[in-house]
């Protein structure tokens, strides 16, 4: 059965509920400036935020600027991040990105998509996270959690991440857009999980369009 898109009223209710549940949502990656965020998000590909935080909690006190990480060298950086998946490629990319930041951007993280995506290892999703979280842009980074949630609930049905991203940007009311990424990723990570979603404790199950939600404990609407 095809999932229907939520109505505008349902979308409004959806985000009001998520805001009530988490008034001040934040990323679970540890960072204190745009550069640290850029590095952390780059390292997070196919790795959990918990595992990335363990790495950066050791790395950032030693090197948290493009110059300092570049000075470590690729092999030196690998020693800090070798517990992460794809650490060889990540070390190469982060090191090259640091060089580019030093040479082309005065060691500052650029505040625009084109320059961010020109950095090695930085794709659309990473750029969206940095633009939103570090610089307050109304961008939407669609990861596996948000892609699943958007399609399952009817919030943003799409065949690929770009379609889901565009739909989310279109339907999310302006008052919610800056925090929407964090609300959605946290809801997808802890409630609307891939297997056995926690529909019984979901605060938006009544506006969710997933037909199977009742099989996972969502309250059925009362018959009047």
ROKOLLUM-754363 format. One line per 8 residues: number of its first residue (from 1); their letters; for each residue x, y, z of N, C-alpha, C, O, CB. Coordinates in Angstrom, 1 decimal. Glycine has a CB too. Example, Ala and Ser with C-alpha at 12.3 -4.5 7.8 and 13.67 -1.06 7.14 Angstrom:
BEGIN
1) as) 13.2:-5.7:7.8:12.3:-4.5:7.8:13.2:-3.3:7.8:14.2:-3.3:8.5:11.3:-4.5:9.0  12.8:-2.2:7.1:13.7:-1.1:7.1:12.9:0.0:7.9:13.4:1.1:8.0:14.1:-0.6:5.7
***
This chain:
BEGIN
1) xxxxxxxx) 0.8:-1.2:0.0:0.0:0.0:0.0:0.9:1.3:0.0:1.8:1.4:0.8:-1.0:0.0:1.2  0.6:2.2:-0.9:1.4:3.4:-1.0:1.1:4.3:0.2:0.0:4.4:0.6:1.1:4.1:-2.3  2.1:4.9:0.7:2.0:5.8:1.8:1.6:7.2:1.3:2.1:7.7:0.4:3.3:5.9:2.6  0.5:7.8:2.0:0.1:9.1:1.6:0.9:10.2:2.3:1.4:10.0:3.4:-1.4:9.3:1.9  1.1:11.3:1.6:1.8:12.4:2.2:0.9:13.0:3.3:-0.4:13.0:3.1:2.2:13.5:1.2  1.4:13.5:4.3:0.7:14.2:5.4:0.1:15.5:4.8:0.6:16.1:3.9:1.6:14.5:6.6  -1.0:15.9:5.4:-1.6:17.2:5.1:-0.8:18.3:5.8:0.0:18.0:6.7:-3.1:17.2:5.5  -1.0:19.5:5.5:-0.3:20.6:6.1:-0.6:20.6:7.6:0.3:20.9:8.4:-0.7:22.0:5.5
9) xxxxxxxx) -1.9:20.4:8.0:-2.2:20.4:9.4:-1.5:19.3:10.1:-1.0:19.5:11.2:-3.8:20.2:9.5  -1.4:18.1:9.5:-0.7:17.0:10.1:0.8:17.3:10.3:1.4:16.9:11.3:-0.9:15.7:9.3  1.4:17.9:9.3:2.8:18.3:9.4:3.0:19.3:10.6:4.0:19.2:11.3:3.3:18.9:8.1  2.1:20.3:10.7:2.2:21.2:11.8:2.1:20.5:13.1:2.9:20.8:14.0:1.0:22.3:11.7  1.2:19.6:13.3:1.0:18.9:14.5:2.3:18.0:14.8:2.7:18.0:15.9:-0.2:18.0:14.5  2.8:17.4:13.7:4.0:16.6:13.8:5.1:17.3:14.5:5.7:16.8:15.4:4.4:16.1:12.4  5.4:18.5:14.0:6.5:19.2:14.5:6.2:19.9:15.8:7.1:20.1:16.7:7.0:20.3:13.5  5.0:20.3:16.1:4.7:20.8:17.4:4.9:19.8:18.5:5.4:20.1:19.6:3.2:21.3:17.4
17) xxxxxxxx) 4.6:18.6:18.2:4.8:17.5:19.1:6.3:17.2:19.4:6.7:17.1:20.5:4.1:16.2:18.7  7.0:17.2:18.3:8.5:16.9:18.4:9.1:18.1:19.2:10.1:17.9:20.0:9.1:16.8:17.1  8.6:19.3:19.0:9.2:20.5:19.7:8.8:20.4:21.2:9.7:20.7:22.1:8.7:21.8:19.2  7.6:19.9:21.5:7.2:19.8:22.9:8.1:18.7:23.6:8.5:18.9:24.8:5.8:19.4:23.0  8.4:17.7:22.8:9.2:16.6:23.4:10.7:17.0:23.6:11.3:16.6:24.6:9.2:15.4:22.5  11.2:17.7:22.6:12.6:18.2:22.7:12.7:19.6:22.3:12.9:20.0:21.1:13.6:17.3:21.8  12.5:20.6:23.3:12.5:22.0:22.9:13.8:22.5:22.3:13.7:23.4:21.5:12.2:22.8:24.1  14.9:21.9:22.7:16.2:22.4:22.2:17.0:21.3:21.7:18.0:20.9:22.3:16.9:23.2:23.3
25) xxxxxxxx) 16.7:20.7:20.5:17.4:19.6:20.0:18.8:20.0:19.5:19.0:21.1:19.0:16.6:18.9:18.8  19.7:19.1:19.7:21.1:19.3:19.2:21.7:18.1:18.6:21.2:17.0:18.9:22.0:19.8:20.4  22.7:18.2:17.8:23.4:17.1:17.3:24.1:16.4:18.5:24.4:17.0:19.5:24.5:17.5:16.3  24.3:15.1:18.3:24.9:14.3:19.3:26.4:14.2:19.1:27.1:13.5:19.9:24.3:12.9:19.4  26.9:14.8:18.1:28.4:14.9:17.9:29.0:16.0:18.7:28.4:17.1:18.8:28.7:15.2:16.4  30.1:15.8:19.3:30.8:16.8:20.1:31.6:17.7:19.3:32.4:17.3:18.5:31.7:16.1:21.2  31.4:19.0:19.4:32.1:20.0:18.7:32.0:21.4:19.4:31.1:21.6:20.1:31.7:20.1:17.2  33.0:22.2:19.1:32.9:23.6:19.7:33.1:24.7:18.7:33.0:25.9:19.1:34.0:23.7:20.8
33) xxxxxxxx) 33.3:24.4:17.4:33.4:25.4:16.4:33.1:24.7:15.1:33.1:23.5:15.0:34.8:26.0:16.4  32.9:25.5:14.0:32.6:25.0:12.7:33.6:23.9:12.2:33.2:23.0:11.5:32.4:26.1:11.7  34.9:24.2:12.4:35.9:23.2:11.9:35.7:21.9:12.6:35.8:20.8:11.9:37.3:23.8:12.1  35.6:21.9:13.9:35.4:20.6:14.6:34.2:19.9:14.1:34.2:18.7:14.0:35.3:20.9:16.1  33.1:20.6:13.9:31.9:20.0:13.3:32.1:19.4:12.0:31.7:18.3:11.7:30.7:21.0:13.3  32.8:20.1:11.1:33.1:19.6:9.8:33.9:18.3:9.9:33.6:17.3:9.2:33.9:20.6:9.0  34.9:18.2:10.7:35.7:17.0:10.9:34.9:15.9:11.4:34.9:14.8:10.9:36.9:17.3:11.8  34.1:16.2:12.5:33.3:15.2:13.1:32.2:14.6:12.1:32.1:13.4:12.1:32.5:15.7:14.3
41) xxxxxxxx) 31.6:15.4:11.4:30.6:14.9:10.4:31.3:14.1:9.3:30.7:13.1:8.9:29.8:16.1:9.8  32.4:14.6:8.8:33.1:13.8:7.8:33.5:12.4:8.3:33.5:11.4:7.6:34.4:14.6:7.4  33.9:12.3:9.6:34.3:11.1:10.2:33.1:10.2:10.5:33.3:9.0:10.7:35.1:11.3:11.5  31.9:10.7:10.5:30.7:10.0:11.0:30.2:9.1:9.9:29.3:8.3:10.2:29.7:10.9:11.4  30.6:9.1:8.7:30.1:8.3:7.6:30.3:6.8:8.0:31.4:6.4:8.3:30.9:8.6:6.3  29.2:6.1:8.0:29.2:4.6:8.4:29.8:4.4:9.7:30.4:3.3:10.0:30.0:3.8:7.3  29.7:5.4:10.6:30.1:5.2:12.0:29.1:5.9:12.9:28.4:6.8:12.5:31.5:5.9:12.2  29.0:5.4:14.1:28.0:6.0:15.1:28.6:7.3:15.7:29.8:7.5:15.7:27.7:5.0:16.2
49) xxxxxxxx) 27.7:8.2:16.1:28.1:9.4:16.8:28.9:9.1:18.0:29.9:9.8:18.3:26.9:10.3:17.1  28.6:8.0:18.7:29.3:7.6:19.9:30.7:7.3:19.6:31.7:7.7:20.3:28.6:6.4:20.6  30.9:6.5:18.5:32.3:6.1:18.2:33.1:7.3:17.7:34.3:7.4:17.9:32.3:5.0:17.1  32.5:8.2:17.0:33.1:9.4:16.5:33.5:10.3:17.7:34.7:10.8:17.7:32.3:10.2:15.5  32.7:10.5:18.7:33.0:11.3:19.8:34.2:10.7:20.6:35.0:11.5:21.1:31.8:11.3:20.8  34.3:9.4:20.7:35.4:8.8:21.4:36.7:9.2:20.7:37.7:9.4:21.3:35.3:7.3:21.4  36.7:9.2:19.4:37.8:9.6:18.6:38.2:11.1:18.7:39.3:11.4:19.0:37.6:9.3:17.1  37.2:11.9:18.5:37.4:13.4:18.6:37.7:13.9:20.0:38.4:14.9:20.2:36.2:14.1:18.0
57) xxxxxxxx) 37.2:13.2:21.0:37.6:13.5:22.4:39.1:13.4:22.6:39.6:14.0:23.5:36.8:12.7:23.4  39.7:12.5:21.9:41.2:12.4:21.9:41.9:13.3:20.9:43.0:13.9:21.2:41.6:10.9:21.6  41.3:13.5:19.8:41.9:14.2:18.7:41.9:15.7:18.9:42.9:16.4:18.8:41.3:13.9:17.4  40.7:16.3:19.2:40.6:17.7:19.3:41.4:18.4:20.3:41.9:19.5:20.1:39.1:18.1:19.5  41.6:17.9:21.5:42.5:18.5:22.5:44.0:18.7:21.9:44.7:19.6:22.4:42.6:17.8:23.8  44.3:17.8:21.0:45.7:17.9:20.4:45.7:18.7:19.1:46.6:19.5:18.9:46.2:16.5:20.1  44.6:18.5:18.3:44.6:19.2:17.0:43.1:19.5:16.6:42.4:18.6:16.3:45.2:18.3:15.9  42.8:20.8:16.7:41.4:21.2:16.3:41.4:22.4:15.4:40.4:23.1:15.4:40.6:21.5:17.6
65) xxxxxxxx) 42.5:22.5:14.6:42.5:23.6:13.6:43.0:22.9:12.3:43.7:21.9:12.4:43.4:24.8:14.0  42.8:23.5:11.2:43.3:22.9:9.9:44.8:22.7:10.0:45.4:21.7:9.5:42.9:23.7:8.7  45.5:23.8:10.5:47.0:23.7:10.6:47.5:22.5:11.4:48.4:21.8:11.1:47.6:25.0:11.1  46.8:22.4:12.6:47.3:21.3:13.5:47.0:19.9:13.0:47.8:19.0:13.1:46.7:21.5:14.9  45.8:19.7:12.4:45.6:18.4:11.9:46.4:18.1:10.6:46.9:17.0:10.4:44.1:18.3:11.5  46.6:19.2:9.8:47.5:19.0:8.7:48.9:18.6:9.1:49.6:17.8:8.5:47.5:20.3:7.8  49.4:19.2:10.2:50.7:18.9:10.7:50.9:17.5:11.2:52.0:17.0:11.3:51.1:19.9:11.8  49.8:16.9:11.6:49.8:15.5:12.1:50.3:14.6:10.9:50.9:13.5:11.2:48.5:15.0:12.6
73) xxxxxxxx) 49.9:15.0:9.7:50.2:14.1:8.6:49.1:13.0:8.5:48.3:12.8:9.5:51.5:13.4:8.7  49.0:12.4:7.4:47.9:11.3:7.2:48.1:10.2:8.2:47.2:9.8:8.8:48.0:10.8:5.7  49.3:9.7:8.3:49.6:8.6:9.2:49.3:9.0:10.7:48.8:8.2:11.5:51.0:8.1:9.1  49.7:10.2:11.0:49.5:10.7:12.4:48.0:10.7:12.7:47.5:10.4:13.8:50.1:12.0:12.6  47.2:11.2:11.7:45.8:11.3:11.9:45.1:9.9:12.0:44.2:9.7:12.7:45.1:12.1:10.7  45.7:9.0:11.2:45.1:7.6:11.2:45.2:7.0:12.6:44.4:6.3:13.1:45.9:6.7:10.2  46.3:7.4:13.3:46.5:6.8:14.7:45.3:7.2:15.6:45.0:6.5:16.6:47.8:7.3:15.3  44.7:8.4:15.4:43.7:8.9:16.2:42.3:8.3:15.8:41.4:8.1:16.6:43.6:10.4:16.2
81) xxxxxxxx) 42.1:8.0:14.5:40.8:7.6:14.0:40.7:6.2:13.6:39.7:5.8:12.9:40.4:8.5:12.9  41.7:5.4:13.9:41.8:4.0:13.3:40.7:3.1:13.9:40.5:2.0:13.3:43.1:3.4:13.6  40.0:3.5:14.9:38.9:2.7:15.4:37.6:2.8:14.5:36.6:2.1:14.7:38.6:3.0:16.8  37.6:3.8:13.6:36.4:4.1:12.8:36.5:3.3:11.5:37.6:3.0:11.0:36.3:5.6:12.5  35.4:3.0:10.9:35.3:2.3:9.6:35.8:3.3:8.6:35.6:4.5:8.7:33.9:1.9:9.3  36.4:2.8:7.5:36.9:3.6:6.4:38.0:4.6:6.9:38.1:5.7:6.3:35.8:4.3:5.7  38.7:4.3:7.9:39.6:5.3:8.5:40.7:5.7:7.6:41.2:6.9:7.6:40.2:4.8:9.8  41.2:4.8:6.7:42.2:5.2:5.8:41.7:6.3:4.8:42.4:7.3:4.6:42.7:4.0:4.9
89) xxxxxxxx) 40.6:6.1:4.2:40.0:7.1:3.3:39.7:8.4:4.0:39.9:9.5:3.5:38.8:6.6:2.6  39.1:8.3:5.2:38.7:9.4:6.0:40.0:10.3:6.4:39.9:11.5:6.3:38.0:9.0:7.3  41.1:9.6:6.7:42.3:10.4:7.1:42.8:11.1:5.9:43.2:12.3:6.0:43.4:9.4:7.6  42.8:10.5:4.7:43.2:11.1:3.5:42.4:12.3:3.2:42.9:13.4:2.9:43.2:10.1:2.3  41.1:12.2:3.3:40.1:13.3:2.9:40.3:14.4:3.9:40.3:15.6:3.5:38.7:12.8:2.9  40.3:14.1:5.2:40.4:15.2:6.2:41.7:16.0:6.0:41.7:17.2:6.1:40.2:14.6:7.6  42.8:15.2:5.8:44.1:15.9:5.6:44.1:16.8:4.4:44.5:17.9:4.5:45.2:14.8:5.5  43.5:16.3:3.3:43.4:17.1:2.1:42.5:18.3:2.2:42.8:19.4:1.8:43.0:16.3:0.9
97) xxxxxxxx) 41.4:18.1:3.0:40.5:19.2:3.2:41.1:20.3:4.1:40.9:21.5:3.8:39.2:18.7:4.0  41.9:19.9:5.0:42.7:20.9:5.9:43.6:21.7:5.0:43.7:22.9:5.2:43.5:20.2:7.0  44.3:21.0:4.1:45.2:21.7:3.2:44.4:22.8:2.3:44.9:23.9:2.1:46.0:20.7:2.3  43.3:22.4:1.8:42.5:23.3:1.0:42.0:24.4:1.8:41.9:25.6:1.4:41.3:22.5:0.4  41.5:24.2:3.1:41.1:25.2:3.9:42.2:26.3:4.2:41.9:27.5:4.2:40.5:24.7:5.3  43.4:25.8:4.4:44.5:26.6:4.7:44.9:27.5:3.4:45.1:28.7:3.5:45.8:25.8:5.1  44.9:26.8:2.3:45.4:27.5:1.1:44.3:28.4:0.4:44.6:29.4:-0.2:45.8:26.5:0.1  43.0:28.0:0.6:42.0:28.7:-0.2:41.0:29.5:0.7:40.3:30.4:0.2:41.2:27.8:-1.0
105) xxxxxxxx) 41.0:29.2:2.0:39.9:29.8:2.8:40.4:30.4:4.1:39.7:30.6:5.1:38.8:28.8:3.1  41.7:30.7:4.2:42.3:31.3:5.4:42.0:30.5:6.6:41.8:31.0:7.7:41.8:32.7:5.5  41.9:29.2:6.5:41.7:28.2:7.5:40.3:28.3:8.1:40.0:27.8:9.2:42.7:28.4:8.6  39.4:29.0:7.4:38.0:29.1:7.9:37.1:28.2:7.1:37.3:27.9:5.9:37.5:30.6:7.7  36.1:27.6:7.8:35.1:26.7:7.1:34.2:27.6:6.3:33.6:28.5:6.9:34.3:25.9:8.2  34.1:27.4:5.0:33.2:28.2:4.2:31.7:28.1:4.6:31.3:27.0:4.9:33.4:27.9:2.7  31.0:29.2:4.4:29.6:29.3:4.8:28.8:29.2:3.5:27.8:29.9:3.4:29.3:30.6:5.5  29.1:28.3:2.6:28.3:28.2:1.4:28.5:26.8:0.8:29.5:26.1:1.1:28.7:29.2:0.3
113) xxxxxxxx) 27.5:26.3:0.2:27.5:24.9:-0.3:28.6:24.6:-1.3:29.2:23.5:-1.2:26.1:24.6:-0.9  28.8:25.4:-2.3:29.7:25.1:-3.3:31.1:24.9:-2.8:31.8:24.0:-3.2:29.7:26.3:-4.4  31.6:25.8:-1.9:32.9:25.7:-1.4:33.0:24.5:-0.4:34.1:23.8:-0.3:33.3:27.0:-0.6  32.0:24.2:0.3:32.0:23.1:1.2:32.1:21.8:0.4:32.9:20.9:0.8:30.7:23.0:2.1  31.3:21.6:-0.6:31.2:20.4:-1.4:32.5:20.2:-2.2:32.7:19.1:-2.8:30.0:20.4:-2.2  33.3:21.3:-2.4:34.5:21.2:-3.1:35.6:20.6:-2.2:36.7:20.1:-2.7:35.0:22.5:-3.6  35.4:20.5:-0.9:36.4:19.9:0.0:36.3:18.4:-0.1:35.3:17.8:-0.2:36.1:20.3:1.4  37.5:17.7:-0.1:37.5:16.3:-0.2:36.8:15.6:0.9:36.9:16.0:2.1:39.0:15.8:-0.1
121) xxxxxxxx) 35.9:14.6:0.6:35.2:13.9:1.6:33.9:14.6:2.0:33.2:14.1:2.9:36.0:13.7:2.8  33.6:15.7:1.5:32.4:16.5:1.9:31.4:16.4:0.7:31.5:17.0:-0.3:32.7:18.0:2.2  30.3:15.7:1.0:29.2:15.6:0.0:28.0:16.5:0.5:28.1:17.3:1.4:28.7:14.2:-0.1  26.9:16.3:-0.2:25.7:17.1:0.1:25.2:17.0:1.5:24.9:18.0:2.1:24.6:16.8:-0.9  25.2:15.8:2.0:24.7:15.6:3.4:25.6:16.3:4.4:25.1:17.0:5.3:24.6:14.1:3.7  26.9:16.1:4.3:27.8:16.8:5.2:27.7:18.3:5.1:27.7:19.0:6.1:29.2:16.3:5.0  27.6:18.8:3.9:27.5:20.2:3.7:26.2:20.8:4.4:26.2:21.8:5.0:27.5:20.6:2.2  25.1:20.0:4.2:23.9:20.4:4.8:23.9:20.5:6.3:23.4:21.4:6.9:22.8:19.5:4.4
129) xxxxxxxx) 24.6:19.5:6.9:24.7:19.5:8.4:25.5:20.7:8.8:25.1:21.4:9.8:25.4:18.2:8.9  26.6:21.0:8.2:27.5:22.1:8.6:26.8:23.4:8.4:26.8:24.3:9.2:28.8:22.1:7.8  26.1:23.6:7.2:25.4:24.8:6.9:24.3:25.1:8.0:24.1:26.2:8.4:24.8:24.8:5.5  23.6:24.0:8.3:22.5:24.1:9.3:23.0:24.3:10.7:22.5:25.2:11.4:21.6:22.9:9.2  23.8:23.4:11.2:24.2:23.4:12.6:25.3:24.4:12.9:25.2:25.0:14.0:24.8:22.0:12.9  26.2:24.7:12.1:27.2:25.7:12.4:26.8:27.1:12.0:27.2:28.1:12.6:28.5:25.3:11.6  26.0:27.3:10.9:25.8:28.6:10.4:24.3:29.0:10.3:24.0:30.1:9.9:26.3:28.7:9.0  23.4:28.1:10.8:22.0:28.5:10.9:21.3:28.6:9.6:20.3:29.3:9.5:21.9:29.7:11.5
137) xxxxxxxx) 21.7:27.9:8.5:21.0:27.9:7.3:19.8:26.9:7.3:19.9:25.9:8.0:21.9:27.5:6.1  18.7:27.1:6.6:17.6:26.2:6.6:17.8:25.1:5.7:17.0:24.8:4.8:16.3:27.0:6.2  18.8:24.3:5.9:19.1:23.1:5.0:18.7:21.9:5.7:18.4:21.8:6.9:20.6:23.1:4.7  18.5:20.8:5.0:18.1:19.5:5.5:19.0:18.4:5.1:19.0:18.0:3.9:16.6:19.2:5.1  19.7:17.8:6.0:20.6:16.7:5.7:19.8:15.4:5.9:19.3:15.1:7.0:21.9:16.7:6.6  19.6:14.7:4.8:18.8:13.4:4.9:19.8:12.2:5.0:20.5:11.9:4.0:17.9:13.3:3.6  19.8:11.6:6.1:20.5:10.4:6.3:19.6:9.2:6.3:18.4:9.3:5.9:21.3:10.4:7.7  20.1:8.0:6.6:19.2:6.8:6.6:18.0:6.9:7.5:16.9:6.5:7.2:20.0:5.6:6.9
145) xxxxxxxx) 18.2:7.5:8.7:17.1:7.7:9.6:16.0:8.6:9.1:14.8:8.2:9.1:17.6:8.2:11.0  16.4:9.7:8.5:15.4:10.7:8.1:14.8:10.2:6.8:13.6:10.4:6.6:16.1:12.0:7.8  15.5:9.5:5.9:14.9:8.9:4.7:13.9:7.9:5.1:12.8:7.9:4.5:16.0:8.3:3.8  14.2:7.0:6.0:13.2:6.0:6.5:12.0:6.7:7.1:10.8:6.3:6.8:13.8:5.0:7.5  12.2:7.6:8.0:11.1:8.3:8.7:10.2:9.0:7.7:9.0:9.0:7.8:11.6:9.2:9.8  10.8:9.8:6.8:10.0:10.6:5.8:9.1:9.7:5.0:7.9:10.0:4.8:10.9:11.3:4.9  9.6:8.6:4.5:8.8:7.7:3.7:7.8:6.9:4.5:6.7:6.6:4.1:9.7:6.7:3.0  8.2:6.4:5.7:7.3:5.6:6.5:6.1:6.4:7.1:5.0:6.0:7.0:8.1:5.0:7.7
153) xxxxxxxx) 6.4:7.6:7.5:5.3:8.4:8.2:4.4:9.2:7.2:3.3:9.6:7.5:5.9:9.4:9.1  4.9:9.4:6.0:4.2:10.2:5.0:4.6:11.7:5.1:4.0:12.5:4.4:2.8:10.1:5.2  5.6:12.0:6.0:6.0:13.4:6.1:6.7:13.8:4.8:6.4:15.0:4.4:7.0:13.5:7.3  7.5:13.0:4.2:8.1:13.3:2.9:8.4:12.0:2.2:9.5:11.4:2.4:9.5:14.1:3.2  7.5:11.7:1.3:7.7:10.5:0.5:8.6:10.8:-0.7:8.3:11.7:-1.4:6.3:9.9:0.1  9.6:9.9:-0.9:10.5:10.1:-2.0:11.3:8.9:-2.4:11.6:8.1:-1.5:11.5:11.3:-1.8  11.7:8.8:-3.6:12.5:7.6:-4.0:13.9:7.6:-3.7:14.6:6.6:-3.6:12.3:7.4:-5.5  14.4:8.8:-3.4:15.9:9.0:-3.1:16.0:10.1:-2.1:15.1:10.8:-1.8:16.7:9.2:-4.4
161) xxxxxxxx) 17.2:10.3:-1.6:17.5:11.3:-0.6:17.2:12.7:-1.1:16.7:13.6:-0.3:18.9:11.2:0.0  17.5:13.0:-2.4:17.2:14.3:-2.9:15.7:14.6:-2.9:15.3:15.7:-2.5:17.8:14.5:-4.3  14.9:13.7:-3.3:13.5:13.9:-3.3:12.9:14.1:-1.9:12.1:15.0:-1.7:12.8:12.7:-4.0  13.4:13.3:-1.0:13.0:13.5:0.4:13.4:14.9:0.9:12.6:15.6:1.6:13.5:12.4:1.3  14.7:15.2:0.7:15.2:16.6:1.1:14.3:17.7:0.5:13.9:18.6:1.3:16.6:16.7:0.7  14.0:17.6:-0.7:13.3:18.7:-1.4:11.8:18.8:-0.8:11.3:19.9:-0.6:13.2:18.5:-2.9  11.3:17.6:-0.6:9.9:17.6:0.0:9.9:18.1:1.4:9.0:18.9:1.8:9.4:16.1:0.0  10.9:17.8:2.2:10.9:18.3:3.6:11.1:19.8:3.6:10.4:20.5:4.3:12.1:17.7:4.3
169) xxxxxxxx) 12.0:20.3:2.7:12.1:21.8:2.7:10.8:22.5:2.3:10.6:23.6:2.7:13.3:22.2:1.7  10.1:21.8:1.4:8.8:22.4:0.9:7.7:22.4:2.0:7.0:23.4:2.1:8.4:21.7:-0.3  7.6:21.3:2.7:6.4:21.1:3.6:6.7:21.6:5.1:5.7:21.9:5.8:6.0:19.7:3.6  7.9:21.7:5.5:8.2:22.0:6.9:7.9:23.5:7.1:8.5:24.3:6.4:9.6:21.7:7.3  7.0:23.9:8.0:6.8:25.3:8.3:8.1:26.0:8.8:8.9:25.4:9.4:5.7:25.5:9.4  8.2:27.3:8.4:9.4:28.1:8.7:9.8:28.1:10.1:10.9:28.1:10.5:9.2:29.5:8.2  8.8:28.1:11.0:9.1:28.1:12.5:9.8:26.9:13.0:10.4:27.0:14.0:7.8:28.3:13.3  9.8:25.8:12.2:10.5:24.6:12.6:11.7:24.2:11.8:12.5:23.3:12.2:9.5:23.5:12.5
177) xxxxxxxx) 12.0:24.9:10.7:13.0:24.4:9.8:14.4:24.4:10.3:15.1:23.5:9.9:12.9:25.3:8.5  14.8:25.3:11.2:16.2:25.3:11.6:16.5:24.1:12.5:17.6:23.6:12.5:16.5:26.6:12.4  15.5:23.7:13.3:15.7:22.5:14.2:15.2:21.2:13.6:15.4:20.2:14.3:15.0:22.8:15.5  14.6:21.3:12.5:13.9:20.1:11.9:14.9:18.9:11.8:14.5:17.8:12.1:13.2:20.4:10.6  16.0:19.2:11.2:17.0:18.1:11.0:17.3:17.3:12.3:17.3:16.1:12.3:18.3:18.6:10.5  17.5:18.0:13.4:17.8:17.4:14.7:16.6:16.6:15.2:16.7:15.5:15.7:18.3:18.4:15.7  15.4:17.2:15.1:14.2:16.5:15.6:14.0:15.2:14.8:13.8:14.2:15.4:13.0:17.4:15.4  14.2:15.3:13.5:13.9:14.1:12.7:15.0:13.0:12.9:14.6:11.8:13.0:13.9:14.5:11.2
185) xxxxxxxx) 16.2:13.4:13.0:17.2:12.3:13.2:17.1:11.7:14.5:17.4:10.5:14.6:18.6:12.9:13.0  16.8:12.5:15.6:16.7:11.9:16.9:15.4:11.0:17.0:15.5:10.0:17.6:16.6:13.0:17.9  14.4:11.4:16.3:13.1:10.6:16.4:13.4:9.3:15.6:12.9:8.3:16.0:11.9:11.4:15.8  14.1:9.4:14.5:14.4:8.2:13.7:15.4:7.3:14.4:15.3:6.1:14.2:14.9:8.6:12.3  16.3:7.9:15.1:17.3:7.1:15.8:16.8:6.3:17.0:17.2:5.2:17.3:18.4:8.0:16.2  15.8:7.0:17.7:15.4:6.4:19.0:13.9:5.9:19.1:13.6:5.2:20.0:15.6:7.4:20.1  13.1:6.3:18.1:11.7:5.9:18.2:11.3:5.2:16.9:10.8:4.1:16.9:10.8:7.1:18.4  11.4:5.9:15.8:11.0:5.4:14.5:12.1:4.6:13.9:12.6:4.9:12.8:10.5:6.5:13.5
193) xxxxxxxx) 12.6:3.6:14.6:13.7:2.8:14.2:13.4:1.8:13.1:12.2:1.5:12.9:14.3:2.0:15.4  14.4:1.3:12.5:14.2:0.4:11.3:13.3:-0.8:11.6:12.3:-1.1:10.9:15.5:0.0:10.7  13.8:-1.6:12.6:13.0:-2.8:13.0:12.3:-2.5:14.3:12.9:-1.9:15.2:14.0:-4.0:13.1  11.1:-3.0:14.4:10.3:-2.8:15.6:10.3:-1.4:16.1:10.7:-1.1:17.2:10.9:-3.7:16.7  9.7:-0.5:15.2:9.6:0.9:15.7:8.7:1.0:16.9:7.8:0.2:17.1:9.0:1.8:14.5  9.0:2.0:17.7:8.3:2.1:19.0:7.1:3.0:18.9:6.9:4.0:19.5:9.3:2.8:20.1  6.1:2.5:18.1:4.9:3.2:17.8:4.1:3.4:19.1:3.3:4.4:19.2:4.1:2.5:16.8  4.2:2.5:20.0:3.4:2.6:21.3:3.7:3.9:22.1:2.9:4.4:22.8:3.5:1.4:22.1
201) xxxxxxxx) 5.0:4.3:22.0:5.4:5.5:22.7:5.7:6.7:21.8:6.2:7.7:22.3:6.7:5.2:23.5  5.3:6.6:20.6:5.5:7.7:19.6:4.5:8.8:19.8:3.3:8.6:20.0:5.4:7.2:18.2  5.1:10.1:19.9:4.2:11.2:20.1:3.5:11.7:18.9:2.6:12.6:19.0:5.0:12.4:20.7  3.8:11.1:17.7:3.1:11.6:16.5:2.4:10.4:15.8:2.1:10.5:14.6:4.2:12.2:15.6  2.2:9.4:16.5:1.6:8.2:15.8:0.2:8.5:15.3:-0.3:7.8:14.3:1.5:7.0:16.8  -0.5:9.5:15.8:-1.9:9.7:15.4:-1.9:10.5:14.0:-2.9:10.4:13.3:-2.6:10.5:16.4  -0.8:11.1:13.7:-0.7:11.8:12.4:0.1:11.0:11.4:0.2:11.3:10.2:-0.2:13.2:12.5  0.8:10.0:11.8:1.6:9.1:11.0:0.7:8.4:10.0:-0.4:8.0:10.3:2.4:8.1:11.8
209) xxxxxxxx) 1.2:8.2:8.8:0.4:7.6:7.7:0.8:6.1:7.5:0.3:5.5:6.5:0.6:8.3:6.4  1.7:5.5:8.3:2.1:4.2:8.1:1.0:3.2:8.5:0.6:3.2:9.7:3.4:3.9:8.9  0.5:2.4:7.6:-0.6:1.5:7.9:-0.3:0.5:9.0:-1.2:0.0:9.8:-1.0:0.8:6.7  1.0:0.1:9.1:1.4:-1.0:10.1:1.6:-0.5:11.5:2.0:-1.2:12.4:2.6:-1.7:9.6  1.4:0.8:11.7:1.8:1.4:13.1:0.9:0.8:14.2:1.4:0.6:15.3:1.6:2.9:13.1  -0.3:0.4:13.9:-1.1:-0.2:14.9:-0.6:-1.6:15.3:-0.8:-2.0:16.5:-2.6:-0.4:14.4  0.1:-2.3:14.4:0.7:-3.6:14.8:1.8:-3.5:15.7:2.3:-4.4:16.4:1.1:-4.3:13.5  2.4:-2.2:15.8:3.5:-2.0:16.7:3.1:-1.1:17.9:3.9:-0.5:18.6:4.6:-1.3:15.9
217) xxxxxxxx) 1.8:-1.1:18.2:1.3:-0.5:19.5:0.7:0.8:19.4:0.3:1.4:20.4:2.4:-0.5:20.4  0.6:1.4:18.2:0.0:2.8:18.2:-1.5:2.7:18.5:-2.1:1.7:18.2:0.2:3.4:16.7  -2.0:3.7:19.2:-3.4:3.7:19.6:-4.2:3.9:18.3:-4.0:4.8:17.5:-3.7:4.8:20.6  -5.3:3.0:18.2:-6.2:3.2:17.1:-7.2:4.3:17.5:-7.5:4.5:18.6:-7.0:1.9:16.9  -7.6:5.1:16.5:-8.6:6.2:16.7:-9.9:5.6:17.2:-10.3:4.6:16.8:-8.8:7.0:15.4  -10.4:6.3:18.2:-11.7:5.8:18.8:-12.8:6.0:17.8:-12.9:7.0:17.1:-12.0:6.5:20.1  -13.8:5.1:17.8:-14.9:5.2:17.0:-16.0:6.0:17.7:-16.4:5.6:18.8:-15.4:3.8:16.5  -16.5:7.0:17.0:-17.6:7.8:17.7:-18.9:7.4:17.2:-19.9:8.0:17.6:-17.3:9.3:17.4
***
